[in-house]
Structures are given as structure tokens and as C-alpha cells.
Amino acid sequence: MTTICNSLASSNQVQSLNALIRLSFVLAFAFLTSCTSQEERVNIRLTMKERSALDARVINHMDSLRPALEASCTATREDRIVAATDSIVQRRMEEEARMRARIPESLRQ
């Protein structure tokens, strides 16, 4: 019972993490493609103190996200391996079928 609860909790964590990642990409995309004309652009330069503060924030957030990302990768690893293997096998079978189709009927027997 506890493993079911743990798997549900981890799947909820993974879902919320995925939602957070999607939201950050959407916000980043919206910010980067905002409507401004070329004349309105301002060249902003960060000071070394501001860069250090920004780096510290990024490192802090990455440290908090890393365990969740690793758990997500570990949880889906086997499924991704199976899917990749099936894809490779399927491509090889299609390739073999194409090659066999090129062989004349008289040579196949």
C-alpha cells in the first residue's frame, strides 16, 4: 500500500514539475517574443554583483529541481528504453522488408 501511495505521490510531483517546466518555457517564449520595435530596445548590462546574485538564484533553483528531475528520469528509464528498442527493431524490420522486396522473385526461391 505504501508503494502505491509513494508512486502516486511521485507521479504527482513529476506532473507538477512538468507543469512548472512547461510554464517556464511558455513565459520565456512570451518574454523573448514580446512586441517591441527596434527603436525601443535598450541595452541592459548586468553588474558583476547582479550576475553573481542571478547565478546564485539559478544554482539554488537547479539544486532544488535536480532531485525531482533525477527521480523522473529514473522512473521513466525502463519505458524509454523499451520504446527506443522497439523503434530500432521496427526500423530494422522495415529496412529488411524493403531490401527483400528489391530481390527478384526468381532469386528468392
Biopython code that builds the backbone (N, CA, C, O; Angstrom):
import numpy as np
from Bio.PDB.StructureBuilder import StructureBuilder

atoms = [
    (1, "MET", "N", (0.818, -1.189, 0.000)),
    (1, "MET", "CA", (0.000, 0.000, 0.000)),
    (1, "MET", "C", (0.862, 1.252, 0.000)),
    (1, "MET", "O", (0.553, 2.231, -0.680)),
    (2, "THR", "N", (1.946, 1.214, 0.770)),
    (2, "THR", "CA", (2.806, 2.395, 0.821)),
    (2, "THR", "C", (3.492, 2.637, -0.505)),
    (2, "THR", "O", (3.725, 3.786, -0.881)),
    (3, "THR", "N", (3.827, 1.554, -1.232)),
    (3, "THR", "CA", (4.465, 1.767, -2.540)),
    (3, "THR", "C", (3.500, 2.413, -3.506)),
    (3, "THR", "O", (3.910, 3.227, -4.334)),
    (4, "ILE", "N", (2.217, 2.068, -3.421)),
    (4, "ILE", "CA", (1.222, 2.701, -4.296)),
    (4, "ILE", "C", (1.116, 4.176, -3.952)),
    (4, "ILE", "O", (1.084, 5.026, -4.841)),
    (5, "CYS", "N", (1.062, 4.479, -2.657)),
    (5, "CYS", "CA", (0.989, 5.884, -2.233)),
    (5, "CYS", "C", (2.242, 6.640, -2.653)),
    (5, "CYS", "O", (2.162, 7.784, -3.099)),
    (6, "ASN", "N", (3.402, 5.998, -2.509)),
    (6, "ASN", "CA", (4.649, 6.652, -2.911)),
    (6, "ASN", "C", (4.685, 6.887, -4.406)),
    (6, "ASN", "O", (5.124, 7.945, -4.857)),
    (7, "SER", "N", (4.223, 5.898, -5.196)),
    (7, "SER", "CA", (4.239, 6.070, -6.644)),
    (7, "SER", "C", (3.257, 7.151, -7.061)),
    (7, "SER", "O", (3.533, 7.910, -7.989)),
    (8, "LEU", "N", (2.098, 7.234, -6.381)),
    (8, "LEU", "CA", (1.151, 8.305, -6.693)),
    (8, "LEU", "C", (1.728, 9.660, -6.326)),
    (8, "LEU", "O", (1.586, 10.628, -7.074)),
    (9, "ALA", "N", (2.379, 9.728, -5.172)),
    (9, "ALA", "CA", (2.983, 10.990, -4.755)),
    (9, "ALA", "C", (4.080, 11.400, -5.721)),
    (9, "ALA", "O", (4.181, 12.571, -6.089)),
    (10, "SER", "N", (4.905, 10.442, -6.134)),
    (10, "SER", "CA", (5.981, 10.796, -7.056)),
    (10, "SER", "C", (5.428, 11.165, -8.426)),
    (10, "SER", "O", (5.968, 12.047, -9.094)),
    (11, "SER", "N", (4.346, 10.494, -8.857)),
    (11, "SER", "CA", (3.769, 10.864, -10.151)),
    (11, "SER", "C", (3.153, 12.254, -10.072)),
    (11, "SER", "O", (3.207, 13.007, -11.044)),
    (12, "ASN", "N", (2.564, 12.608, -8.921)),
    (12, "ASN", "CA", (2.044, 13.963, -8.751)),
    (12, "ASN", "C", (3.176, 14.974, -8.756)),
    (12, "ASN", "O", (3.042, 16.058, -9.323)),
    (13, "GLN", "N", (4.289, 14.623, -8.127)),
    (13, "GLN", "CA", (5.442, 15.514, -8.134)),
    (13, "GLN", "C", (5.970, 15.684, -9.545)),
    (13, "GLN", "O", (6.322, 16.791, -9.951)),
    (14, "VAL", "N", (6.025, 14.590, -10.294)),
    (14, "VAL", "CA", (6.521, 14.653, -11.670)),
    (14, "VAL", "C", (5.584, 15.504, -12.511)),
    (14, "VAL", "O", (6.031, 16.316, -13.321)),
    (15, "GLN", "N", (4.270, 15.314, -12.316)),
    (15, "GLN", "CA", (3.312, 16.108, -13.082)),
    (15, "GLN", "C", (3.425, 17.585, -12.747)),
    (15, "GLN", "O", (3.385, 18.426, -13.644)),
    (16, "SER", "N", (3.565, 17.912, -11.470)),
    (16, "SER", "CA", (3.692, 19.313, -11.108)),
    (16, "SER", "C", (5.014, 19.889, -11.599)),
    (16, "SER", "O", (5.081, 21.057, -11.983)),
    (17, "LEU", "N", (6.060, 19.076, -11.589)),
    (17, "LEU", "CA", (7.341, 19.537, -12.117)),
    (17, "LEU", "C", (7.246, 19.767, -13.616)),
    (17, "LEU", "O", (7.759, 20.763, -14.126)),
    (18, "ASN", "N", (6.591, 18.854, -14.326)),
    (18, "ASN", "CA", (6.410, 19.033, -15.773)),
    (18, "ASN", "C", (5.596, 20.289, -16.065)),
    (18, "ASN", "O", (5.902, 21.026, -17.003)),
    (19, "ALA", "N", (4.563, 20.534, -15.265)),
    (19, "ALA", "CA", (3.760, 21.741, -15.454)),
    (19, "ALA", "C", (4.594, 22.986, -15.200)),
    (19, "ALA", "O", (4.468, 23.975, -15.923)),
    (20, "LEU", "N", (5.446, 22.949, -14.181)),
    (20, "LEU", "CA", (6.311, 24.089, -13.881)),
    (20, "LEU", "C", (7.300, 24.334, -15.012)),
    (20, "LEU", "O", (7.542, 25.482, -15.386)),
    (21, "ILE", "N", (7.864, 23.283, -15.549)),
    (21, "ILE", "CA", (8.815, 23.418, -16.658)),
    (21, "ILE", "C", (8.117, 23.980, -17.888)),
    (21, "ILE", "O", (8.644, 24.875, -18.548)),
    (22, "ARG", "N", (6.919, 23.455, -18.202)),
    (22, "ARG", "CA", (6.173, 23.966, -19.353)),
    (22, "ARG", "C", (5.848, 25.448, -19.178)),
    (22, "ARG", "O", (5.993, 26.242, -20.107)),
    (23, "LEU", "N", (5.409, 25.806, -17.975)),
    (23, "LEU", "CA", (5.075, 27.201, -17.704)),
    (23, "LEU", "C", (6.288, 28.102, -17.873)),
    (23, "LEU", "O", (6.177, 29.198, -18.422)),
    (24, "SER", "N", (7.443, 27.648, -17.406)),
    (24, "SER", "CA", (8.643, 28.472, -17.544)),
    (24, "SER", "C", (9.025, 28.639, -19.013)),
    (24, "SER", "O", (9.466, 29.716, -19.416)),
    (25, "PHE", "N", (8.860, 27.576, -19.825)),
    (25, "PHE", "CA", (9.150, 27.705, -21.252)),
    (25, "PHE", "C", (8.172, 28.665, -21.928)),
    (25, "PHE", "O", (8.567, 29.464, -22.776)),
    (26, "VAL", "N", (6.910, 28.583, -21.554)),
    (26, "VAL", "CA", (5.915, 29.484, -22.144)),
    (26, "VAL", "C", (6.224, 30.925, -21.775)),
    (26, "VAL", "O", (6.175, 31.812, -22.627)),
    (27, "LEU", "N", (6.542, 31.162, -20.509)),
    (27, "LEU", "CA", (6.870, 32.517, -20.084)),
    (27, "LEU", "C", (8.137, 33.022, -20.764)),
    (27, "LEU", "O", (8.203, 34.179, -21.181)),
    (28, "ALA", "N", (9.134, 32.166, -20.874)),
    (28, "ALA", "CA", (10.369, 32.567, -21.552)),
    (28, "ALA", "C", (10.095, 32.888, -23.012)),
    (28, "ALA", "O", (10.609, 33.875, -23.539)),
    (29, "PHE", "N", (9.281, 32.056, -23.674)),
    (29, "PHE", "CA", (8.941, 32.304, -25.071)),
    (29, "PHE", "C", (8.174, 33.617, -25.207)),
    (29, "PHE", "O", (8.456, 34.416, -26.100)),
    (30, "ALA", "N", (7.207, 33.836, -24.323)),
    (30, "ALA", "CA", (6.428, 35.082, -24.381)),
    (30, "ALA", "C", (7.322, 36.292, -24.146)),
    (30, "ALA", "O", (7.170, 37.320, -24.807)),
    (31, "PHE", "N", (8.240, 36.173, -23.219)),
    (31, "PHE", "CA", (9.149, 37.288, -22.932)),
    (31, "PHE", "C", (10.067, 37.564, -24.116)),
    (31, "PHE", "O", (10.303, 38.720, -24.467)),
    (32, "LEU", "N", (10.585, 36.507, -24.729)),
    (32, "LEU", "CA", (11.533, 36.691, -25.830)),
    (32, "LEU", "C", (10.866, 37.179, -27.108)),
    (32, "LEU", "O", (11.510, 37.821, -27.939)),
    (33, "THR", "N", (9.594, 36.884, -27.269)),
    (33, "THR", "CA", (8.906, 37.299, -28.496)),
    (33, "THR", "C", (7.947, 38.448, -28.264)),
    (33, "THR", "O", (7.030, 38.656, -29.058)),
    (34, "SER", "N", (8.138, 39.196, -27.195)),
    (34, "SER", "CA", (7.236, 40.318, -26.906)),
    (34, "SER", "C", (7.352, 41.372, -28.001)),
    (34, "SER", "O", (8.371, 41.482, -28.684)),
    (35, "CYS", "N", (6.304, 42.123, -28.143)),
    (35, "CYS", "CA", (6.237, 43.113, -29.224)),
    (35, "CYS", "C", (6.965, 44.396, -28.833)),
    (35, "CYS", "O", (6.475, 45.174, -28.014)),
    (36, "THR", "N", (8.106, 44.604, -29.409)),
    (36, "THR", "CA", (8.825, 45.867, -29.263)),
    (36, "THR", "C", (9.450, 46.193, -30.605)),
    (36, "THR", "O", (9.883, 45.302, -31.337)),
    (37, "SER", "N", (9.492, 47.461, -30.916)),
    (37, "SER", "CA", (10.141, 47.844, -32.159)),
    (37, "SER", "C", (11.641, 47.968, -31.905)),
    (37, "SER", "O", (12.086, 48.026, -30.759)),
    (38, "GLN", "N", (12.398, 48.006, -32.972)),
    (38, "GLN", "CA", (13.847, 48.081, -32.873)),
    (38, "GLN", "C", (14.300, 49.351, -32.162)),
    (38, "GLN", "O", (15.319, 49.344, -31.471)),
    (39, "GLU", "N", (13.551, 50.443, -32.324)),
    (39, "GLU", "CA", (13.936, 51.704, -31.721)),
    (39, "GLU", "C", (13.791, 51.696, -30.205)),
    (39, "GLU", "O", (14.485, 52.442, -29.514)),
    (40, "GLU", "N", (12.903, 50.866, -29.686)),
    (40, "GLU", "CA", (12.628, 50.844, -28.256)),
    (40, "GLU", "C", (13.583, 49.954, -27.475)),
    (40, "GLU", "O", (13.547, 49.946, -26.245)),
    (41, "ARG", "N", (14.413, 49.223, -28.148)),
    (41, "ARG", "CA", (15.305, 48.299, -27.447)),
    (41, "ARG", "C", (16.330, 49.053, -26.625)),
    (41, "ARG", "O", (16.876, 50.075, -27.041)),
    (42, "VAL", "N", (16.568, 48.511, -25.444)),
    (42, "VAL", "CA", (17.528, 49.105, -24.526)),
    (42, "VAL", "C", (18.578, 48.050, -24.227)),
    (42, "VAL", "O", (18.254, 46.892, -23.964)),
    (43, "ASN", "N", (19.821, 48.454, -24.270)),
    (43, "ASN", "CA", (20.915, 47.543, -23.977)),
    (43, "ASN", "C", (21.144, 47.536, -22.465)),
    (43, "ASN", "O", (21.638, 48.511, -21.900)),
    (44, "ILE", "N", (20.784, 46.439, -21.822)),
    (44, "ILE", "CA", (20.927, 46.342, -20.373)),
    (44, "ILE", "C", (22.137, 45.465, -20.064)),
    (44, "ILE", "O", (22.260, 44.352, -20.574)),
    (45, "ARG", "N", (22.996, 45.968, -19.249)),
    (45, "ARG", "CA", (24.175, 45.214, -18.828)),
    (45, "ARG", "C", (24.108, 44.994, -17.334)),
    (45, "ARG", "O", (23.833, 45.920, -16.571)),
    (46, "LEU", "N", (24.360, 43.765, -16.918)),
    (46, "LEU", "CA", (24.362, 43.441, -15.505)),
    (46, "LEU", "C", (25.735, 43.725, -14.907)),
    (46, "LEU", "O", (26.768, 43.514, -15.541)),
    (47, "THR", "N", (25.716, 44.201, -13.690)),
    (47, "THR", "CA", (26.980, 44.387, -12.980)),
    (47, "THR", "C", (27.438, 43.024, -12.473)),
    (47, "THR", "O", (26.672, 42.061, -12.493)),
    (48, "MET", "N", (28.668, 42.945, -12.025)),
    (48, "MET", "CA", (29.181, 41.680, -11.504)),
    (48, "MET", "C", (28.379, 41.232, -10.283)),
    (48, "MET", "O", (28.151, 40.038, -10.094)),
    (49, "LYS", "N", (27.955, 42.177, -9.466)),
    (49, "LYS", "CA", (27.153, 41.841, -8.284)),
    (49, "LYS", "C", (25.807, 41.257, -8.709)),
    (49, "LYS", "O", (25.344, 40.274, -8.130)),
    (50, "GLU", "N", (25.179, 41.860, -9.722)),
    (50, "GLU", "CA", (23.898, 41.356, -10.216)),
    (50, "GLU", "C", (24.061, 39.981, -10.863)),
    (50, "GLU", "O", (23.215, 39.104, -10.689)),
    (51, "ARG", "N", (25.142, 39.798, -11.604)),
    (51, "ARG", "CA", (25.404, 38.489, -12.202)),
    (51, "ARG", "C", (25.590, 37.421, -11.147)),
    (51, "ARG", "O", (25.075, 36.311, -11.279)),
    (52, "SER", "N", (26.327, 37.754, -10.097)),
    (52, "SER", "CA", (26.542, 36.798, -9.008)),
    (52, "SER", "C", (25.224, 36.447, -8.333)),
    (52, "SER", "O", (24.980, 35.283, -8.017)),
    (53, "ALA", "N", (24.376, 37.441, -8.109)),
    (53, "ALA", "CA", (23.077, 37.192, -7.488)),
    (53, "ALA", "C", (22.209, 36.312, -8.382)),
    (53, "ALA", "O", (21.534, 35.403, -7.900)),
    (54, "LEU", "N", (22.230, 36.585, -9.682)),
    (54, "LEU", "CA", (21.460, 35.782, -10.621)),
    (54, "LEU", "C", (21.989, 34.352, -10.683)),
    (54, "LEU", "O", (21.208, 33.400, -10.688)),
    (55, "ASP", "N", (23.297, 34.200, -10.730)),
    (55, "ASP", "CA", (23.898, 32.864, -10.724)),
    (55, "ASP", "C", (23.527, 32.094, -9.464)),
    (55, "ASP", "O", (23.233, 30.901, -9.528)),
    (56, "ALA", "N", (23.538, 32.760, -8.335)),
    (56, "ALA", "CA", (23.176, 32.101, -7.073)),
    (56, "ALA", "C", (21.728, 31.629, -7.100)),
    (56, "ALA", "O", (21.417, 30.538, -6.622)),
    (57, "ARG", "N", (20.844, 32.449, -7.657)),
    (57, "ARG", "CA", (19.432, 32.045, -7.768)),
    (57, "ARG", "C", (19.267, 30.842, -8.681)),
    (57, "ARG", "O", (18.544, 29.903, -8.350)),
    (58, "VAL", "N", (19.930, 30.865, -9.823)),
    (58, "VAL", "CA", (19.828, 29.748, -10.767)),
    (58, "VAL", "C", (20.360, 28.476, -10.125)),
    (58, "VAL", "O", (19.729, 27.423, -10.220)),
    (59, "ILE", "N", (21.513, 28.562, -9.475)),
    (59, "ILE", "CA", (22.097, 27.391, -8.825)),
    (59, "ILE", "C", (21.162, 26.869, -7.735)),
    (59, "ILE", "O", (20.985, 25.659, -7.592)),
    (60, "ASN", "N", (20.569, 27.775, -6.974)),
    (60, "ASN", "CA", (19.645, 27.380, -5.913)),
    (60, "ASN", "C", (18.428, 26.649, -6.481)),
    (60, "ASN", "O", (18.014, 25.620, -5.947)),
    (61, "HIS", "N", (17.860, 27.177, -7.557)),
    (61, "HIS", "CA", (16.699, 26.539, -8.171)),
    (61, "HIS", "C", (17.081, 25.207, -8.808)),
    (61, "HIS", "O", (16.322, 24.241, -8.721)),
    (62, "MET", "N", (18.233, 25.144, -9.437)),
    (62, "MET", "CA", (18.665, 23.886, -10.046)),
    (62, "MET", "C", (18.910, 22.827, -8.986)),
    (62, "MET", "O", (18.588, 21.658, -9.196)),
    (63, "ASP", "N", (19.473, 23.216, -7.858)),
    (63, "ASP", "CA", (19.688, 22.261, -6.777)),
    (63, "ASP", "C", (18.374, 21.716, -6.244)),
    (63, "ASP", "O", (18.300, 20.554, -5.844)),
    (64, "SER", "N", (17.338, 22.543, -6.235)),
    (64, "SER", "CA", (16.042, 22.064, -5.755)),
    (64, "SER", "C", (15.320, 21.237, -6.816)),
    (64, "SER", "O", (14.539, 20.350, -6.471)),
    (65, "LEU", "N", (15.562, 21.506, -8.095)),
    (65, "LEU", "CA", (14.911, 20.754, -9.168)),
    (65, "LEU", "C", (15.618, 19.442, -9.498)),
    (65, "LEU", "O", (14.978, 18.488, -9.942)),
    (66, "ARG", "N", (16.921, 19.387, -9.285)),
    (66, "ARG", "CA", (17.707, 18.222, -9.682)),
    (66, "ARG", "C", (17.172, 16.904, -9.113)),
    (66, "ARG", "O", (17.043, 15.946, -9.875)),
    (67, "PRO", "N", (16.853, 16.802, -7.817)),
    (67, "PRO", "CA", (16.329, 15.525, -7.305)),
    (67, "PRO", "C", (15.019, 15.107, -7.981)),
    (67, "PRO", "O", (14.812, 13.926, -8.263)),
    (68, "ALA", "N", (14.151, 16.062, -8.236)),
    (68, "ALA", "CA", (12.886, 15.736, -8.896)),
    (68, "ALA", "C", (13.122, 15.290, -10.331)),
    (68, "ALA", "O", (12.481, 14.348, -10.798)),
    (69, "LEU", "N", (14.034, 15.954, -11.038)),
    (69, "LEU", "CA", (14.341, 15.560, -12.412)),
    (69, "LEU", "C", (14.980, 14.179, -12.459)),
    (69, "LEU", "O", (14.653, 13.370, -13.328)),
    (70, "GLU", "N", (15.879, 13.910, -11.540)),
    (70, "GLU", "CA", (16.516, 12.600, -11.496)),
    (70, "GLU", "C", (15.500, 11.513, -11.171)),
    (70, "GLU", "O", (15.558, 10.426, -11.745)),
    (71, "ALA", "N", (14.578, 11.790, -10.266)),
    (71, "ALA", "CA", (13.539, 10.816, -9.930)),
    (71, "ALA", "C", (12.653, 10.544, -11.132)),
    (71, "ALA", "O", (12.261, 9.405, -11.384)),
    (72, "SER", "N", (12.339, 11.606, -11.874)),
    (72, "SER", "CA", (11.518, 11.447, -13.074)),
    (72, "SER", "C", (12.236, 10.604, -14.121)),
    (72, "SER", "O", (11.634, 9.725, -14.738)),
    (73, "CYS", "N", (13.515, 10.870, -14.317)),
    (73, "CYS", "CA", (14.287, 10.100, -15.293)),
    (73, "CYS", "C", (14.410, 8.643, -14.867)),
    (73, "CYS", "O", (14.310, 7.740, -15.698)),
    (74, "THR", "N", (14.626, 8.415, -13.589)),
    (74, "THR", "CA", (14.747, 7.046, -13.086)),
    (74, "THR", "C", (13.429, 6.307, -13.229)),
    (74, "THR", "O", (13.415, 5.127, -13.577)),
    (75, "ALA", "N", (12.323, 6.985, -12.966)),
    (75, "ALA", "CA", (11.012, 6.348, -13.039)),
    (75, "ALA", "C", (10.635, 5.969, -14.467)),
    (75, "ALA", "O", (9.977, 4.951, -14.680)),
    (76, "THR", "N", (11.040, 6.768, -15.437)),
    (76, "THR", "CA", (10.634, 6.508, -16.830)),
    (76, "THR", "C", (11.724, 5.855, -17.664)),
    (76, "THR", "O", (11.538, 5.655, -18.864)),
    (77, "ARG", "N", (12.852, 5.520, -17.059)),
    (77, "ARG", "CA", (14.000, 4.986, -17.805)),
    (77, "ARG", "C", (13.654, 3.703, -18.541)),
    (77, "ARG", "O", (13.919, 3.579, -19.737)),
    (78, "GLU", "N", (13.065, 2.750, -17.834)),
    (78, "GLU", "CA", (12.757, 1.459, -18.451)),
    (78, "GLU", "C", (11.783, 1.622, -19.616)),
    (78, "GLU", "O", (11.954, 0.993, -20.660)),
    (79, "ASP", "N", (10.764, 2.462, -19.442)),
    (79, "ASP", "CA", (9.797, 2.686, -20.519)),
    (79, "ASP", "C", (10.459, 3.309, -21.737)),
    (79, "ASP", "O", (10.158, 2.939, -22.872)),
    (80, "ARG", "N", (11.364, 4.258, -21.500)),
    (80, "ARG", "CA", (12.052, 4.902, -22.625)),
    (80, "ARG", "C", (12.973, 3.929, -23.340)),
    (80, "ARG", "O", (13.099, 3.975, -24.564)),
    (81, "ILE", "N", (13.623, 3.039, -22.578)),
    (81, "ILE", "CA", (14.496, 2.037, -23.196)),
    (81, "ILE", "C", (13.679, 1.077, -24.056)),
    (81, "ILE", "O", (14.074, 0.754, -25.176)),
    (82, "VAL", "N", (12.544, 0.624, -23.536)),
    (82, "VAL", "CA", (11.681, -0.286, -24.294)),
    (82, "VAL", "C", (11.182, 0.390, -25.569)),
    (82, "VAL", "O", (11.189, -0.219, -26.639)),
    (83, "ALA", "N", (10.752, 1.637, -25.459)),
    (83, "ALA", "CA", (10.250, 2.355, -26.633)),
    (83, "ALA", "C", (11.347, 2.541, -27.673)),
    (83, "ALA", "O", (11.106, 2.370, -28.868)),
    (84, "ALA", "N", (12.555, 2.891, -27.224)),
    (84, "ALA", "CA", (13.667, 3.082, -28.157)),
    (84, "ALA", "C", (14.047, 1.761, -28.821)),
    (84, "ALA", "O", (14.302, 1.720, -30.024)),
    (85, "THR", "N", (14.083, 0.699, -28.051)),
    (85, "THR", "CA", (14.426, -0.614, -28.608)),
    (85, "THR", "C", (13.377, -1.042, -29.618)),
    (85, "THR", "O", (13.718, -1.519, -30.701)),
    (86, "ASP", "N", (12.091, -0.877, -29.275)),
    (86, "ASP", "CA", (11.026, -1.230, -30.215)),
    (86, "ASP", "C", (11.134, -0.424, -31.496)),
    (86, "ASP", "O", (10.910, -0.953, -32.585)),
    (87, "SER", "N", (11.474, 0.842, -31.378)),
    (87, "SER", "CA", (11.617, 1.701, -32.546)),
    (87, "SER", "C", (12.761, 1.233, -33.435)),
    (87, "SER", "O", (12.628, 1.186, -34.658)),
    (88, "ILE", "N", (13.877, 0.891, -32.816)),
    (88, "ILE", "CA", (15.042, 0.415, -33.587)),
    (88, "ILE", "C", (14.715, -0.895, -34.284)),
    (88, "ILE", "O", (15.026, -1.069, -35.463)),
    (89, "VAL", "N", (14.091, -1.815, -33.564)),
    (89, "VAL", "CA", (13.729, -3.109, -34.161)),
    (89, "VAL", "C", (12.747, -2.903, -35.301)),
    (89, "VAL", "O", (12.878, -3.534, -36.350)),
    (90, "GLN", "N", (11.766, -2.030, -35.112)),
    (90, "GLN", "CA", (10.778, -1.761, -36.157)),
    (90, "GLN", "C", (11.462, -1.193, -37.404)),
    (90, "GLN", "O", (11.144, -1.606, -38.519)),
    (91, "ARG", "N", (12.385, -0.264, -37.233)),
    (91, "ARG", "CA", (13.104, 0.292, -38.390)),
    (91, "ARG", "C", (13.906, -0.774, -39.112)),
    (91, "ARG", "O", (13.922, -0.811, -40.342)),
    (92, "ARG", "N", (14.564, -1.630, -38.373)),
    (92, "ARG", "CA", (15.355, -2.695, -38.995)),
    (92, "ARG", "C", (14.461, -3.667, -39.770)),
    (92, "ARG", "O", (14.832, -4.116, -40.855)),
    (93, "MET", "N", (13.295, -3.993, -39.223)),
    (93, "MET", "CA", (12.374, -4.890, -39.919)),
    (93, "MET", "C", (11.862, -4.244, -41.199)),
    (93, "MET", "O", (11.738, -4.917, -42.223)),
    (94, "GLU", "N", (11.562, -2.947, -41.156)),
    (94, "GLU", "CA", (11.119, -2.243, -42.359)),
    (94, "GLU", "C", (12.234, -2.196, -43.396)),
    (94, "GLU", "O", (11.989, -2.367, -44.590)),
    (95, "GLU", "N", (13.452, -1.964, -42.937)),
    (95, "GLU", "CA", (14.601, -1.936, -43.838)),
    (95, "GLU", "C", (14.801, -3.299, -44.489)),
    (95, "GLU", "O", (15.065, -3.381, -45.689)),
    (96, "GLU", "N", (14.677, -4.367, -43.706)),
    (96, "GLU", "CA", (14.824, -5.719, -44.244)),
    (96, "GLU", "C", (13.722, -6.014, -45.261)),
    (96, "GLU", "O", (13.988, -6.623, -46.297)),
    (97, "ALA", "N", (12.494, -5.591, -44.981)),
    (97, "ALA", "CA", (11.384, -5.807, -45.910)),
    (97, "ALA", "C", (11.632, -5.065, -47.219)),
    (97, "ALA", "O", (11.357, -5.601, -48.292)),
    (98, "ARG", "N", (12.148, -3.839, -47.144)),
    (98, "ARG", "CA", (12.464, -3.089, -48.375)),
    (98, "ARG", "C", (13.551, -3.792, -49.179)),
    (98, "ARG", "O", (13.464, -3.884, -50.404)),
    (99, "MET", "N", (14.579, -4.291, -48.482)),
    (99, "MET", "CA", (15.663, -4.987, -49.183)),
    (99, "MET", "C", (15.165, -6.279, -49.820)),
    (99, "MET", "O", (15.533, -6.594, -50.951)),
    (100, "ARG", "N", (14.331, -7.030, -49.101)),
    (100, "ARG", "CA", (13.784, -8.275, -49.656)),
    (100, "ARG", "C", (12.878, -7.996, -50.846)),
    (100, "ARG", "O", (12.813, -8.798, -51.777)),
    (101, "ALA", "N", (12.179, -6.867, -50.825)),
    (101, "ALA", "CA", (11.294, -6.517, -51.941)),
    (101, "ALA", "C", (12.087, -6.208, -53.200)),
    (101, "ALA", "O", (11.573, -6.367, -54.307)),
    (102, "ARG", "N", (13.319, -5.775, -53.051)),
    (102, "ARG", "CA", (14.153, -5.477, -54.224)),
    (102, "ARG", "C", (14.736, -6.729, -54.864)),
    (102, "ARG", "O", (15.155, -6.689, -56.021)),
    (103, "ILE", "N", (14.769, -7.827, -54.142)),
    (103, "ILE", "CA", (15.316, -9.078, -54.686)),
    (103, "ILE", "C", (14.284, -9.663, -55.651)),
    (103, "ILE", "O", (13.112, -9.792, -55.297)),
    (104, "PRO", "N", (14.710, -10.020, -56.872)),
    (104, "PRO", "CA", (13.777, -10.607, -57.834)),
    (104, "PRO", "C", (13.186, -11.909, -57.288)),
    (104, "PRO", "O", (13.825, -12.622, -56.514)),
    (105, "GLU", "N", (11.946, -12.204, -57.711)),
    (105, "GLU", "CA", (11.221, -13.397, -57.241)),
    (105, "GLU", "C", (11.981, -14.681, -57.566)),
    (105, "GLU", "O", (11.960, -15.624, -56.775)),
    (106, "SER", "N", (12.635, -14.730, -58.688)),
    (106, "SER", "CA", (13.353, -15.949, -59.090)),
    (106, "SER", "C", (14.523, -16.255, -58.160)),
    (106, "SER", "O", (14.850, -17.422, -57.950)),
    (107, "LEU", "N", (15.146, -15.245, -57.611)),
    (107, "LEU", "CA", (16.284, -15.444, -56.718)),
    (107, "LEU", "C", (15.848, -15.778, -55.273)),
    (107, "LEU", "O", (16.641, -16.322, -54.504)),
    (108, "ARG", "N", (14.631, -15.465, -54.913)),
    (108, "ARG", "CA", (14.171, -15.722, -53.544)),
    (108, "ARG", "C", (13.972, -17.207, -53.283)),
    (108, "ARG", "O", (14.100, -17.649, -52.141)),
    (109, "GLN", "N", (13.673, -17.961, -54.278)),
    (109, "GLN", "CA", (13.403, -19.388, -54.076)),
    (109, "GLN", "C", (14.667, -20.139, -54.186)),
    (109, "GLN", "O", (14.672, -21.362, -54.049)),
]
sb = StructureBuilder()
sb.init_structure("model")
sb.init_model(0)
sb.init_chain("A")
sb.init_seg("    ")
for serial, (resi, resn, name, xyz) in enumerate(atoms, 1):
    if name == "N":
        sb.init_residue(resn, " ", resi, " ")
    sb.init_atom(name, np.array(xyz, "f"), 0.0, 1.0, " ", f" {name:<3s}", serial, name[0])
structure = sb.get_structure()
